[in-house]
Amino acid sequence: MTRALGAGLRRVVRAADPVSGRLKGTEAQLAGLVERGLAFRHPRAPHGHFLTPAGHRIREGEDDAEGRSGPEPEGGASGNRATGSGASGGAFAARVGGEEEAAEGGAARVREVRSAWQGLLELRRMSHPDGATDRPCAWERGHLVQAAALALEAAGHRPAGADAGDGGYRVRETPQPEAVAVYEAEGEALRACAATLEAAGWQAGEYTEPRTRTRYLLASPRRA
């Protein structure tokens, strides 16, 4: 059980980068979060401060505003819980395809997606003991749909709109543990999605739904 969080510390937690968990605040604020087990100071320069999994849970509202949380898994590295897949505030979310209200496109969206992807690569570097960025981290395994969608959007693939007939990718949950389904209307586009995910550290295989005969990818994060 952590000590109660004041309004100032709650603001710092809520303003953390939703993917990497990087924090901005005064030295006293950051030290207070470290003392409560909600943040850690990265050992490598420039020695930034990042949310622990317990801090991520509070940022998402899974624990109450007083800062209660359970034991922290995986030795304090940024972990399984974060909001969406963005890199600048809570407004950003990777497009999974089929959204009724699609995010704005253009150069601003490209910058946001690129920033989110770079933040995710940094999270990989921090999370893996060897500093590797070529394979997914715990956050991605806990947010499969968002992580796969971010990899696709960052590589320039077009997410589907609300009208399924317009093409574009759609990333969906599956009953299988640690696996998502990726749909694309065109076979070539589906294979391009597979190549992107494999380059991003995922394993992807092409399958056919027995009832509808729809082709799709079953993708899962590679561990080694």
N, C-alpha and C positions, 0 to 999 in steps of 0.2 A: 504494500500500500504506500503510495507516494504522498508527500505532503500536499496540502491544498495549493492550487495555483491561483495567483492573483490575476487581475485583469490584464496587467502588462505582460505577464508571461504567456497568458492564453493568446494574446494578440501576436506574440512572436511565433508561437507554435502554429497558429492558423495561417500566418504569412509565409510559412516554410515552402520551399519548392516542392510541389506535389509528387515529383518522381524521385529526385535525389535526396529530398529532405533537408537541403542546405538551409541553414538558419542565418538570419541577420538580426543583430541586437547589440546591446551594450555588453561589455565584458561581464558585468554583474548579472545581467539577465541570462547570458549563455552559461555562466557558471552555476546559476540557480537551476537551470534545466538539467545540466550534467549531474548535479547533486541529487536531483529527484529521479535520475535514471531515464529521463526523457530525451536526452541528447548525449552525444559523445564528440570529443575533439579528435579529428583525424590525425594520425601520427605523422603523415607525410605533409610536407610543405604544400600549400600555405597554411596548413593546420586549421582548416575550416571546421565549423561545428555543424553536425547533422542530427536529424531526429533518429532515435532508436525505434524499433517496432512499437514499443509502448507509446512513444511520442506520436508516431503515425496514427495509432489508434485514437488518440485523443484528438488529433487534427481532424479525423473523420467523424468524430462524435460517437465512437463506439463505447468509450468510457465517458463518465459524466464530467461536467465542467470543473469539478473539484480536482480532477487529475488522478482518479483511481485507475490502476492498471495491474495486470498480472505479471508473472515472470517474463523476462525478455528472452526470446529465442535467439539462437545463432550468434551468441557471443557479442551482441551489441552492434553488429553491422546493420546498416539500413535494411529494413526487412520487408515483410510480406504485405504491409498495409499502407497504401497511399491512395489519394484520390485521383481518379482519372489517369491521364498519361501526359501531363503537361509540364512545362518548365517555367512558367511565369504566372503564379497565382492560381487560384482554383478555377478560373473561367475556362481554361484550355482543356479540351478532351480530344483524344484521338478519334477520328471518325471510323466507326465500325461498319458503316454502310446501311442505308435504309432509314436514316434519320428523317423525321418529318420536317424539322427545321435544321437544315444543313448549316454548318459553320461558314462564315464568309470566306471566299477564296481570295485570290490575288497575292500580291507580294507580302502583305502582312501575315497571311496564313502560312505562306512558305517559310517565313522567318520563325514563326511560332513553332511549326513542326520541326524545323531544323534545330531550334533551341531545345525542344523536348527530347529529340533523339540524342543530341549531345549530352543532355543531362542524364539520359538513360545509360549511355556508354560510361559516363563517369560513375554512375551507381554500380555498374558491373565492375569497374576497376576497383572500387572501394570494397565491394562485397566479396570478391574472390581473393583468396590468400596469395595467389600468384599475380594479382593485378590484371588478369586477362579481361579483354573486352569482346572476345569473339564468341562467347556463349552466354545465354541468358542467366540472370541472377534470381534470387529468391523472390524479389518483387514481381518479376515477370511471371514466375510460376504461380504466384498468388493472384495475378491479374492477367490471365491468359488472353482474353479477348482484347483488352486494351493494348497489351504489349504487342500482339501480332498485328493489330490494326496500325499501331504507331510505326512498326517496321515497314509495313506496306505503304502507308502514306508518306513516310519520310523518303522512300525510294521513288516516289512520283506516281504510284498507282492511283487510279481514280476511284474513290468510294462510290458505291451505288447511291442513288437518290431514293426518294420515297416511292417512285415508280420502278418496279422491278424490271420493266422492259427496257429501261434506258442503259443497262449495262453498268459495269463497275463492280468492285469487290464487296462482299459481305462477309463479316467474320461473326461466327456464332458459337455459343457454348455447345458442348456435346456431353453425353452421359459418361464418356471415358475420362478417367482422371488425367490431368495434365495434357489435354488435347482440345483443340478447337477445330471447327470446320470452316473452310474458306470457299466461297462460291464465286464464280465468274461465269457470265453467259457464254463467252467465247473460249474455246479450248486453248488457243494460243495465249490468251490473257491469263488463263488459269495456270498454265505452265510457267508463265513469267512470274506470277505470284509465288509459285513454288521455288523458283530460282532465287527470288529476293529473300524469302524466309530462310532458305538454306544458307545463304550468304550471311544472314543475320544470326545464325547459330541455332536454327530450328531444324527439325527433321520433318519432311513433308512428303506424303505419298498421295497418289491420285486414286480415288475410289468412285464407285457408282452406287447411288441409292437404289436398292432393289425395287421399290415400289414405283418411284417416279423416273428412274433411269437418269437422274441428274448427276452429272459429274461434279466432284468436289475434292478439296484437299483435306486431309486429316494431318494437322500439324501439331507438333509437341516440342517443347524446349529441349535442346541437347544439353546433357550434363557434363560431357567430357569431350 
